[in-house]
Every structure is written in C-alpha cells, then in structure tokens.
Amino acid sequence: MDIYEIRKRNLVKLIGNQRKGACAERWGMAPAHLSQILSDKTAKNLGDDVARRIESVEGLPRGWFDSVPLSDAIAVTELSGFEPATEGVKGSAVLSAADLVKQMLAKQGSGLSDQARHRLLAAAEADDGGGTIELDYYRPGVVGDEVWIAHYDVRAAMGGGQIPHDYPEMLQDIRVSPQHLREMGVEFKEHFHLKMVTGWGQSMAPTIKHRDPLLVDVSIREFVGDGIYMFTWDNHLYIKRLQWIGDDQLSMISDNALHPARTIRADETYIQARVLLVWNANLV
C-alpha cells in the first residue's frame, strides 16, 4: 500500500454510514471533491493538507490518516500473493501477527530500510493483530533524511494571471533531502511547509521558464522582504517579484524586460507562499 491507499482506507472507515455530503460540508470540502477521492475511477488523492484538516475537525491525532492497522497490512500482503509457511510451527497452525510479519519481511521486505523493518516487527510483537503502524511521511525528521514534498496541481501565472482552483489537487510527491536543499542555499524552517507548484508563462524568464516546477514555502503568508512570491491579486494567482515601495504599495516586477513593472496595493495583495527554488537549480 502507498500513502494514498492507506489514507483512502482510513477515510472510508471514518465516514462509515455517514452521509458523504454532510462529511464534506463539515470538513470544508466540495462534495464532488470528496466523491472523487473515494472513487476507484479517478486519480484524485487525499493530500496532506486536507488530511491534517480533517484530523483537526474530527479531533483525531495528527498523522491518523497515515497509519495502517497491522491486520490490514497483513491482509493486503496476502492478497498480493504472499503465502505464509506453517511448517515447523508448534501447536496451532495459525501464525501470530509477529510470525506473519517476519515471514513477509524475509520474502518481500528487501526494499525496506532497517528502521522500517524494525518498526514493523516491533508493532507486530507489541500488539499481536491489533497494533497500528504509524508512517511518518509528513512529520519532521532528522536533517538529511529523505522527505516527501507535495506537488500541487496549481498553475501560478508569470504573465496575465491564472484563476486558482477552489480545491487544488495532488499531482505527485517529490522525494528530497532537506540537508541537500539547505546545502544548495534554500532556507526554510520545516520541510512540511514546502510544496511544489508550476510556473506558467514567459514573464519571469530567464529566472523561471514556462512550466518550471517551483519549490515554495506556504508558511510565508505576508511580505517579508524583496523576493519572488506566489500571491493573489485582482482575483488572479501570480508568481512575480515583489518590492516594497512605501505608502502601502508594492512593485510587481517581471524578470522579462518585455513586461513592465506594475504598482499594486499591499492591502489588496494576498501572499500564498514565497518561491524558494526553481526546480532547474536556479536559486531565487
């Protein structure tokens, strides 16, 4: 199971016999968005931001969606073709969860890290059949560990502006090392504030080219100094340089000389994130 399969299983369990429309309203989602996540016919996934919001609304511990009951993990592995061996088992032929996990790791666990193998065994032995394995995909880790950064289906214009989606969807995750990012000069406090979006247009060339993936920090929601930001102005989403010029005004600057700068009011500019890195290794 990948992280999205785990979340979908937990979402189905959480909804139970409740009306999906009522759940969507309580969670601040469009009913269609929830239906698409639950459907087997679409590629919509439950992203980390929405998962954390639902956990908060429902009073669940942070990361609840990312945990998988040990019994479910065993069932899924068996469905994939794993057949436990019972020869040599003393007494009953029914294996314990710990025995099953040990056999699965021996046959199918070669791709797991030593830490992951240890945690699976520890969970199985601690609570046979009823344990829960927590997957720390989105929790802060030791600097240097690989982490997952969400890639959103958001196109921020570097020209005339894009109308943002009401409910951004996940495209894919990108696995990176926070230590490597910092060595490249990217400054951030927590890796779970980092997201990926896509630049759209030519006005920020050559710094940002059309369709360049961009690493942004979504914890920065106000002007913190000259730089490139993702922001909403006049109901459109932009990626531009912003420079403070005083009197509650900002200069919206394009790196492409063919696009002149514009003066906009700071109180009408809603910053969504600061751009930290163009995914062609150009620092901004």
Helices and strands as residue ranges (DSSP letters): H 3-15, H 20-26, H 31-38, H 48-58, G 64-66, E 67-69, H 70-79, H 97-108, H 114-126, E 132-134, E 147-157, E 170-176, H 178-183, G 191-193, E 194-200, E 213-217, E 227-233, E 236-246, E 249-253, E 262-265, G 266-268, E 269-278, E 282-283
